[in-house]
Structure formats: C-alpha cells, structure tokens
C-alpha cells in the first residue's frame, strides 16, 4: 500500500499551527517528535477517568492498574520483549541509565573494565563515567572511524579483556546518524562475559526494535522520540532484573518490573506511550501489509510503511546540501549506504556558524537544532566540541516540500 502522508499529518494537531501566518516545519525531531491526537486523548482520559494511585479497592485505582499493565504490554510488543515484566518505565532514558548503572555497579569490583563509545549521547556516557569513578573501574573508549562515520568491530576486539564487565553503546548516533551493528557487538561482548547496554533512543522512531534479535542485555528508549509523551522506557533481560538490587523505598515490593519503578510514575504518560505504540500499529494496518493479526506484526508493518518516505527525505536533503560549496555533511552521505544510518542529518558551513544558520531558519519558522546536542565525544572527535553543527531530523509527518523550503532558505541566506 502507498504511504499516505496526508492521512498521517491529519492525525497530528500541531501540523496545522502557524506563527505569523507561517506554517511550522518540525525538523527538530531527534530531540522530540510531535504527537498524534490519539496520544493527547489517552493522556487526557487517564487524568480524567483513571486519576488515582495504585493498590486500592475503588474504581479509579483499579482502572489505573489497567493503564499501567497496558503500557507494559504495549512496550513489550513494541520491543518484541515477550515479557511485560522486563519493561521498566521511568522519567526519561537518562534517569533510567543512572538508576540501572548504580544497580549494576554493586556487582563490579575495582579494576573491572567498562567500555563506552565516542558516538553516544551523554545519557549513555556520563552515568558510566561516574560509576567508574565511584567504584574504581577502568574506562576504555571505543572510537569510530572518521573515514566511514561508523564503528569498526575489529577496534572493539582490541579493547575487550576478561575484565570487561559492560559495553555501553548507541544503536544510532543522535548527530551523525550511523547505525551500530548491535548483534556484532553482543557476540564479542558475551564471548568475554560482558553485558551490553544499548541506547536506542534515536532508532526507535525509525527502525523496528527487536531485543530478542539484537541479543543485548539492556536497552533504553524514550517515548517522546517516537510520537509519545515525555517518558523513558528500559528493557532488561529478566535474569538480570531479578538478580539486581533495586534502589527503592522499603514498602515497595520486589516484583518485576515495579521494583525498579520508584515513586509514583506519570501514569498519564504511560497511557500516552500505549497510544504512541498503537499509532505504529495503525500505520501498519492502514498503509502496510502485516504478516499476521498481532500488534507486533502491525508495528513491524508500520515501520516498513514509513521507511521509504523517511529515506527519501534524507536523500533529498543530502542531494541539496551537495549543491552548497561551503556545506559539509557530518555523516554518511553516499546513497548506497543510506541503510546504515537513520534520517538525522547534521552539517556545518564554512561561512556561517551553526547558531547563525539555525537562527536564519527559525526566522522562517523552520525548526532545527544547533550545538553539540549532548554528543560531546562525537563533536570532540570532529574538532567541534564548542560550535557543534546544524541538525535536521526527519519524522513520518515531514514532506518533500518542507525539505525544499529549508534548502531555499539556506540559499537565500548564504553570503
């Protein structure tokens, strides 16, 4: 079935908003996407109809339990976990990383080694650096290749040792967009008894996530990056989550996943997350070809439906940037290698700063990001830790006309 961009945009109320008679162009998606009306309705319904704490005997508390259970089941389908008890909700991915890193750290000894990457968002770097400082661990850095903008697994092998306890790595860079071969990482890590902790925040909007196929031990993502509310989600293998000590208050139980879900969670955001998952299933059932009746199959079909559209947008921008003599793309630009990246494109200009470009685009109501976008190590390697770059990220509701509008503004504002 063809991808129906009009039908998709019709589901997102923010697509109709204008500022000073200028339509908004949302290219700021790597930092957070817009939400469909179904997510707004789910959040509202939760606050109106099921607004109570858990564990009582009255109707709202029973309904609140249903919201929580439905959210765990939805994310289990979304990640192909197969076990809702392996899904942990939290405030955001960063908070979950700090929490789980402390639980894991109780099992690490001084002199043990952890590997972090120079491609990751700081959310999957700083928690491990601080843990290493607290526990006397040795940190080893996995670098990526400037020539290819990708990791070399052979370089990883030189870092592994019998003392390696964990590898923290991104599934896709939030700046250069490159996708990591997670099964290849897992194979090498598990051979020396190390765990693999994956940040999938940037792949979740674009690639169907299958934790069973990836083989990793932990994976985090954020609902607000895949058309949901501000919510973080962690998946961990049951064997690890059962073993680990959770930092929680004494009255909290020891059952999964709730022993890691500290305090009172935003259940309205959990309801919205379920609706975001169901949005992907809607895509699959209306514009894809599900291989079966399950929500998981519909989700996979939804991703297939959007892939060609998002890839075409990235290709259109990359082709357009190639026509600017002073522009440099920070990432894979070869059409033959587009499958090795997500549709997040960063670039720099020899004549203008990233902030100046972002300001010129914002003046025409085109939203992009400038700076390092919390990818400190990636920009340090590029020699641009202070300035960073301009980041354009595509989502399923963006259009070719919007890409052309961005390129036109760049031409008009080029000195």
Buried (B, 14 or more C-beta within 10 A) or exposed (E): EEBBBEEBBBBBEBBEEEEEEEBBBBBBBBBBBBBBBBBBEBBEBBEEBBBBEBEEEEEEBBBBBEBBEBBBBBBBBBBBBEBBBBBBBBBBBBBBBBBBBBBBBEBBEEEBBBBBBBBBBBBBBBBBBBBBEEBEBBBBEBBBEEEEBBBBBEEBEEBBEEBBBBBBBBBBBBBBBBBBBBEEBBEBBBEBEBBBBBBBBBBBBBBBBBBEEBBBBBBBBBBBBBBBBBBBBBBBBBEBBBEBEBBBEEEBEEEBBBBBBBEEBBBBBBBBBBBBBBBBBBBBBBBBEBEEEEBBBBBBBBBBBBBEBBBBBBBBBBEBBEEBEEBBBBBBBEEEBBEBBBBBBBBBBEEBBBEBBBEBBEEBBBBBBBBBBBBBBBBEBBEBBEBBBBBBBBBBBBBEEBBEBBBEBBEEBBE
